[in-house]
């Protein structure tokens, strides 16, 4: 064999690659077979390997501009949609984040779920929603969460020591949203509910209110508990009478019934001010005071709530309330959970946000210095 014959032999042993099929023809063949487009079809049409197709659909993966352009052109022509379930088998991630939230929380944080979903989606994941009628039902929901093998969990609910430990045992990143877990080590993003209650009580007391009523939330709700505790402790510090506290269920009817019960327990007289655990209850309280009992608000009765839900800003109510910085809180929650998913061994963080006081027109208020509010 001569040297000049070698290239011919080499060519014979390694035949040239077959030309890639036409996109339209291959798509028609797939439709005739009545099957779904796969990554193999995209690879065949683009003239690349299946692994190259996978890299093109994986954020941050290394792939040349030429290969990426060919794969995207083939994928678009074939109307290919990556199989999330199949990709999760390779990456060992579901790209799903569970959000556990109570129905009551949906009432007084109407924008919370929307903001959390938006922020989680920006980071390449999707929200799987689990709702609770009551926060005490969390154990039953957690059994469902494990089945979906989510990458992480954002829980807007109070967890026990055992429940927090179970997340750690299963190595599922946990972010507690707007709850304070006393004595527990967990990553947390929250608004300071205790200080919100103190601030509201301070502003009302500074305006001369002395007799207070509080329409509280359900017993198992930590947010309502912290708000009530902050208000009560601040009123006690100021030497004011103990407030009349009635239990509510975070709904409109609780506000109406709560006001009537407070008045009955106060000898048939309206108190100076009623602090409601949520705006929805405050709106019920307002309507009862104005339209059923004929009380002038705020001249005869001041009413205040928490959360600054959309109706609280309507001209008919213009409620005095406390607003959560929900957009910043949701962004912080998604960022921190994403960090935990990438680095599960990191040190637990707690990010606390301050509420904003909304003066509104339903309470008599006097200007209070920052030093007096912090006292």
C-alpha positions in Angstrom: 0.0 0.0 0.0 1.4 3.3 -1.0 1.2 6.5 1.1 -1.2 8.1 -1.3 -3.7 5.3 -0.9 -4.1 5.9 2.9 -6.5 8.7 2.7 -8.8 6.7 0.5 -8.8 3.8 3.0 -9.5 6.1 5.9 -12.4 7.6 4.1 -13.8 4.2 3.4 -13.6 3.2 7.0 -15.3 6.4 8.2 -18.2 7.2 5.9 -19.6 10.7 5.7 -22.4 11.6 8.1 -25.9 11.4 6.5 -27.4 14.8 5.7 -29.9 16.1 8.3 -33.5 15.5 7.3 -35.7 18.4 6.2 -37.6 19.9 9.2 -41.0 20.0 7.5 -40.6 16.4 6.2 -39.5 15.1 9.6 -42.4 16.9 11.3 -44.9 15.4 8.8 -43.4 11.9 9.5 -43.9 12.4 13.3 -47.5 13.5 12.8 -48.1 10.4 10.6 -46.8 8.2 13.4 -49.0 10.1 15.9 -46.2 10.5 18.4 -44.6 13.3 20.4 -41.5 15.2 19.3 -38.5 14.1 21.3 -35.0 15.5 21.9 -33.8 12.7 19.5 -35.9 14.3 16.7 -34.4 17.7 17.4 -30.9 16.3 17.5 -31.4 14.4 14.2 -32.8 17.5 12.4 -30.1 19.8 13.9 -27.3 17.4 13.1 -26.0 17.3 16.7 -26.0 14.8 19.6 -28.9 14.5 22.1 -26.6 15.7 24.9 -26.1 18.9 22.9 -29.8 19.4 22.7 -30.1 18.9 26.5 -27.3 21.5 27.1 -29.2 24.0 24.9 -32.2 23.8 27.2 -30.3 23.9 30.5 -29.7 27.4 31.8 -26.0 28.2 32.2 -24.8 25.2 30.3 -21.8 25.5 27.9 -22.8 25.4 24.3 -21.5 27.2 21.2 -23.6 29.9 19.5 -23.7 27.9 16.2 -24.9 24.7 17.9 -27.5 26.7 20.0 -28.8 28.4 16.8 -29.2 25.1 15.0 -30.9 23.4 17.9 -33.3 26.3 18.5 -34.2 26.4 14.8 -34.9 22.7 14.7 -36.9 22.8 18.0 -39.0 25.7 16.8 -39.7 24.0 13.4 -40.7 20.8 15.1 -42.6 22.5 17.9 -40.5 20.7 20.5 -41.2 21.2 24.2 -38.7 19.8 26.7 -40.0 17.1 29.0 -39.7 18.4 32.5 -40.2 15.0 34.1 -37.5 13.5 31.9 -35.1 16.4 32.6 -35.6 16.0 36.3 -34.4 12.4 36.1 -31.1 13.7 34.7 -30.7 16.8 36.9 -32.2 15.1 40.0 -34.3 18.2 40.5 -38.0 18.7 39.9 -37.6 22.5 39.4 -40.7 22.8 41.5 -41.0 24.8 44.8 -43.9 24.0 47.1 -45.7 27.0 48.7 -47.7 26.2 51.8 -50.2 28.9 52.7 -53.4 29.0 54.8 -56.7 30.1 53.3 -56.8 32.9 55.9 -53.4 34.1 54.7 -54.8 34.3 51.2 -57.5 36.7 52.5 -55.1 39.1 54.2 -52.1 38.7 51.9 -53.8 38.6 48.5 -50.6 39.7 46.7 -48.3 37.3 48.6 -48.9 34.2 46.4 -48.7 36.3 43.2 -45.4 37.8 44.2 -43.9 34.5 45.5 -44.9 32.8 42.2 -43.4 35.7 40.1 -40.1 35.7 42.0 -39.7 31.9 42.0 -40.5 31.7 38.3 -37.8 34.3 37.6 -35.3 31.8 39.0 -36.3 29.0 36.6 -38.7 27.1 38.9 -42.5 26.7 39.2 -44.7 26.9 42.2 -46.7 24.0 43.5 -49.4 25.3 45.8 -50.7 23.6 49.0 -53.4 25.3 51.0 -54.5 24.8 54.6 -57.9 25.4 56.1 -56.1 25.9 59.4 -52.4 26.0 60.2 -52.8 23.0 62.5 -53.5 20.8 59.4 -49.8 21.1 58.3 -48.9 17.5 59.0 -51.4 16.1 56.5 -50.2 18.5 53.8 -46.5 17.6 54.4 -47.2 14.0 53.4 -48.3 15.3 50.0 -45.3 17.6 49.7 -42.8 14.7 50.0 -44.5 12.8 47.2 -43.8 15.5 44.7 -40.0 15.6 45.5 -39.9 19.4 45.3 -36.6 21.2 45.3 -37.6 23.4 48.3 -40.5 24.7 50.4 -41.8 28.1 51.3 -44.1 27.7 54.3 -46.4 30.6 55.3 -47.4 28.6 58.4 -46.1 27.9 61.9 -44.1 24.7 62.1 -43.4 22.6 65.2 -39.9 21.5 66.2 -40.6 18.0 64.8 -41.8 19.4 61.5 -38.7 21.5 61.1 -36.6 18.5 61.9 -38.4 16.4 59.3 -37.4 18.9 56.6 -33.8 18.6 57.7 -33.9 14.8 57.8 -35.2 14.6 54.3 -32.8 17.3 53.2 -35.5 19.5 51.7 -34.6 23.2 51.9 -37.2 25.1 54.0 -37.9 28.9 54.0 -40.5 30.1 56.6 -42.4 33.0 55.3 -43.8 35.7 57.6 -43.7 33.5 60.7 -41.3 33.6 63.6 -40.2 30.3 64.9 -39.2 30.8 68.5 -36.2 28.7 69.5 -35.9 27.0 66.1 -33.1 27.3 63.6 -34.8 27.9 60.2 -34.3 30.3 57.3 -37.0 33.0 57.7 -38.3 36.0 55.9 -40.9 37.9 57.9 -42.5 41.2 58.7 -42.2 42.2 62.4 -45.7 41.5 63.6 -45.0 42.2 67.2 -43.6 45.7 66.5 -46.5 46.3 64.1 -48.9 45.8 67.0 -46.9 48.0 69.3 -46.7 50.8 66.7 -50.4 50.8 66.1 -51.3 50.9 69.8 -48.7 53.7 70.3 -50.2 55.9 67.6 -53.8 55.4 68.9 -52.8 56.0 72.6 -50.9 59.1 71.7 -54.1 60.6 70.2 -56.0 60.1 73.5 -57.6 56.7 73.1 -57.9 55.0 76.5 -60.5 52.2 76.2 -59.5 49.6 73.6 -61.1 46.6 72.0 -59.2 44.0 69.9 -60.8 41.6 67.4 -58.3 38.8 67.3 -57.7 36.0 64.8 -57.9 32.3 65.4 -55.9 30.8 68.2 -53.5 28.8 66.0 -52.5 31.8 63.9 -49.0 33.0 64.9 -49.3 36.3 63.0 -52.5 37.4 64.8 -51.0 36.3 68.1 -47.9 38.4 67.7 -49.9 41.5 66.6 -52.2 41.1 69.7 -49.3 40.5 72.0 -47.5 43.6 70.7 -50.6 45.8 71.1 -51.4 44.5 74.6 -47.9 44.8 76.0 -47.6 48.4 74.7 -51.0 49.4 76.2 -49.9 47.9 79.5 -46.6 49.8 79.4 -48.6 53.0 78.9 -50.7 52.3 82.0 -53.9 51.9 80.1 -56.8 49.5 81.0 -56.5 46.0 79.6 -58.2 45.8 76.2 -61.4 43.8 75.6 -60.3 40.9 73.4 -62.7 38.8 71.3 -61.9 36.0 69.0 -62.5 36.3 65.2 -62.0 34.1 62.1 -60.4 36.7 59.8 -63.6 37.2 57.8 -66.0 40.1 57.4 -68.6 38.7 59.7 -66.1 38.5 62.5 -65.6 42.2 62.4 -69.3 42.9 62.7 -69.9 40.3 65.5 -66.7 41.3 67.2 -67.7 45.0 67.6 -71.1 44.0 69.0 -69.5 41.7 71.5 -66.9 44.4 72.6 -69.7 46.9 73.1 -71.8 44.4 75.1 -68.8 43.6 77.3 -68.1 47.3 77.8 -71.5 47.9 79.4 -73.2 48.9 76.1 -70.8 51.6 75.3 -68.4 51.8 72.3 -64.7 51.8 73.2 -62.4 54.6 72.1 -60.7 52.4 69.5 -60.9 48.9 68.0 -57.8 47.2 66.7 -58.7 44.4 64.2 -56.3 41.5 63.4 -56.8 42.0 59.7 -58.3 44.6 57.3 -61.1 42.3 56.3 -62.3 42.2 59.9 -61.7 45.9 60.2 -64.0 46.6 57.2 -66.7 44.4 58.8 -66.3 46.4 62.0 -66.5 49.7 60.1 -69.7 48.8 58.3 -71.3 47.6 61.5 -70.3 50.8 63.3 -71.5 53.2 60.6 -74.5 51.5 59.1 -75.9 49.3 61.8 -75.0 51.1 65.1 -75.0 54.7 63.8 -71.5 55.5 65.2 -69.5 58.3 63.7 -66.0 57.0 62.6 -63.5 58.3 63.7 -65.3 60.9 65.9 -67.0 58.4 68.2 -64.9 55.3 67.4 -61.5 54.7 65.8 -61.0 51.5 63.8 -57.6 50.2 62.6 -56.4 47.0 60.9 -53.4 45.2 59.4 -52.2 44.2 55.9 -53.4 47.1 53.7 -55.4 44.8 51.4 -56.8 46.5 48.3 -60.3 47.3 49.6 -58.8 49.1 52.6 -57.6 51.8 50.2 -61.1 52.3 48.6 -62.6 55.7 49.1 -65.5 54.2 51.1 -63.1 52.9 53.7 -59.7 54.6 53.6 -58.7 52.4 56.5 -56.0 53.2 59.0 -53.7 50.1 58.8 -50.2 48.6 58.6 -48.8 47.6 55.3 -46.3 44.7 54.6 -43.5 45.3 52.1 -44.8 42.2 50.3 -42.8 42.6 47.1 -39.5 42.9 48.9 -40.4 40.0 51.2 -41.3 37.7 48.3 -38.1 38.6 46.4 -36.0 37.9 49.6 -37.8 34.6 50.1 -37.2 33.4 46.5 -33.6 34.5 46.6 -32.8 32.9 49.9 -34.5 29.6 49.0 -32.6 29.5 45.6 -29.4 29.9 47.6 -30.4 27.1 50.0 -31.2 24.8 47.0 -27.7 25.4 45.6 -25.9 25.3 48.9 -28.0 23.2 51.5 -25.2 23.4 54.1 -25.3 27.2 54.5 -25.9 29.0 57.8 -29.6 29.8 58.5 -30.6 33.4 57.9 -33.4 35.5 59.2 -34.5 38.6 57.3 -37.0 40.9 59.1 -38.9 43.7 57.4 -40.6 46.7 59.1 -44.3 47.4 58.3 -45.4 50.8 57.0 -48.0 52.8 58.9 -50.9 53.9 56.7 -52.8 56.8 58.4 -56.1 56.5 56.5 -59.2 58.2 57.8 -60.8 55.7 60.2 -58.8 56.7 63.4 -58.1 59.8 65.3 -54.3 60.2 65.2 -51.8 62.6 66.6 -48.2 63.0 65.3 -45.8 60.9 67.3 -42.0 61.2 67.2 -39.9 58.2 66.3 -38.5 58.1 69.8 -42.0 57.8 71.3 -43.0 55.1 68.9 -39.9 53.1 69.7 -40.4 53.4 73.5 
